[in-house]
């Protein structure tokens, strides 16, 4: 059975949460605020996630962890090593300045670029796409021709870098070195907004064609 991915938009910041599953194995990527629709979808699909993968540690991407962990106590939390501190610090994850004060349990597993994660029989490569935060990563599966980019690469845009931990030079360097070399038909599933492809972004993203 091929890997399947469903995307659901959560919370006032319209964060894309991706449910990746294959033959009963399931992970949730970036569970955002107001996660009840996500829980409903998991129930409708008959899925019990084993892990949460985070692309980075901002509050709008971690807010649903508590509800998921309460529903699925065995859930393991996978976080980029460079953003681990953000899970337990509402100032560092930028939720406190916006009046949300979101925190999470500490990560069960810290990952570095180059690591490989699995969903069923599918292998997902952890790619360095830092620059939006110090530890931001993307998750890439070649067989599904899909990369989940969080807030690194969007359709027609890139992640903000005018925030603590942000670096425009680092983000652009990592996008060009680590994301754009992927096959042109690779689907880009970002943390906000519409999906795209690597080929389309190489041709038309104004931040990348200058």
N, C-alpha and C positions, 0 to 999 in steps of 0.2 A: 504493500500500500504506500503510495506517495505521500510525502509530507504535505499537510494542509495548513493554511494560515488564514485566520480571521482577524480583522481589525475592527476595534470598537473605539469610539471617541468618548472620552470621559472628562467630566468636570468643566468648570467655567473657563479654564485655559485650553479646552478642547485638545487634550493630550491623546495621541493615538496609542492605544494598548493593543499589542499583537498576541494572539493565542496561536501557538505553534504546536501541532499535534500530528502523531503518526501511530496508527494501530494501537490507540489507547494511551500511549505515552504523551505527555503534555507539559509544556512550559508556558508561562505568561511573561511577556516582556513589557516592562514599564507600566505597572498598574497605577493609574492616575487617581485623581480625586473623584468622589462620589461613585464608588465602584459597584454599586448594586446592579447596574445593567451588565457588568462583566460577570458577576456571580450568577445572574439569571441566564446568561448565554452559556456559561460552563454547564449549568444544570440542564439546559435544553439540549446541549450536545452530548451530555452524559460523560463529561470529562472531569477528571480529578487531577489537577496539576501537581507535578512532583517538585517543580522548581519555579522560582521567579528569577529572571535575568534582567539586570538593569543596564541600560546603555550609559547612564551617568546618574549622579546623585541629587539632582534638583528636586525640590519638594513636589512639583506637579507630576513627577515620574515615579515617586515612591509612596504617594499618599494612600494607595489602596493595599499596601502590604499588610497592614494590621488586620483588615477585614478578611483578606485571603488566608492569613495565618490562623485566624480564629475559626474559619470554616474548614480549613485543611491543615490541622496541627502538624502534620509531618512535612510540610512544605519547607524546602531549603532555599535560602536567599543567596543568589550569586551576584556579586558586585565588582566592578572594576576596582583594582587595588588603590588606584590614585584618588578615588572618590569615597573611600570607606568611611572617612571621618564625617562626611556630609550626612550620613544616615542618622546620626545621633545628635546633630547640631543644627537647630533650626535657623540659626544665623548663617551658617556655612552653606546650607542648601537653599538659601534665599527665600524660604517660606515666611520666616518671622518678619522681615521688612514689609511683607504684603499682608500681615495680620493673620496668617494661618497657623504658624508655629507647628509645622509638621515634623515629626520624627518617626524613626523606624527602629525595629530591633537591629542589632549588629548583623553583619553578613555572616553566613555560614561558610561561604567559600569566596575567596578573593581571586580574581583572574587578571592575568596580564596579556597584552597583545601577543599573539602567536599560539595561545592555548587553543584547545579544541574541546567543544562541548557536544553533547549528543541529545537528540530527541528520537527515541526509538532507534532506528538504524541510520538516521541522518546525522552527518557530522557538520558542525557549525564552527567556523574559524573566528576567533576573536581578533579583530582588526583595530589597530591604533587609529582613532579619529579624534584624538584629543585636540583641544583648542577652545571649544565651548566651555569645557571644564578641564581641569588638569588630567583627569583620568578617563575621559569619554572614550567609549569603544563602540564598534559596530559588529554585528553578527552576520556572517556570510555563509551561505550554503550553495555550492556550485551546482549540485544536481537540481535544486529548485530554482536556480538562477535568481537568487534573492539576497539582498543585503538590507538588514534592519539598521538604520543609521542614527536613530535617536535625533538629537538636535544638532548633528554635525552638518548633514547635507539634506536640503529640502528641495522640493520642486521649484526651481527658479531662484533659489536663495541658499544661504548657508546660516549656521547658527550665530547667535549674538556672541560677541567677544568683548563688549564694553561692560563686563561684569567681573566680580572677583574670580580669579582663576582663568579668565579668558585671555586668549592670545590669537589675534588675527593671523599673524605670520605662521604660527604653529598649526592652526586649523587648516589654512590654505595649503600648507606644505603636506599635511597628512592626507587631505582630500586628493591632491594631485598624485601623491606617491602611492597611496594605499587603496583608494576607492576608484578613481578614474581608470586605472589599468584593468579593472574587471570587464568582462565581456559587455558589449554595448546593450545587449538585450536583458541584462541583469535588472530585475525590478528593484527600485529603491523605495523602501517603506520607511518614511521619516516619522519623527516624533510628533509632528503637527502637520496638518494640511494634506494635500492630495499626494498620491504615489506618483512615481516617475520611473525613468530608466536611466542607467548610466549613460547610454548613448545620447539621450535627449539632453541631459545636463551638460555633457561635454560640448554639445553644439550650441546650446541656447542659454545656459545659466550665466547671467551677466557678471557674476563674481569670478567665473572660471575661464571666460573666453577673452579677457583683456590681455 
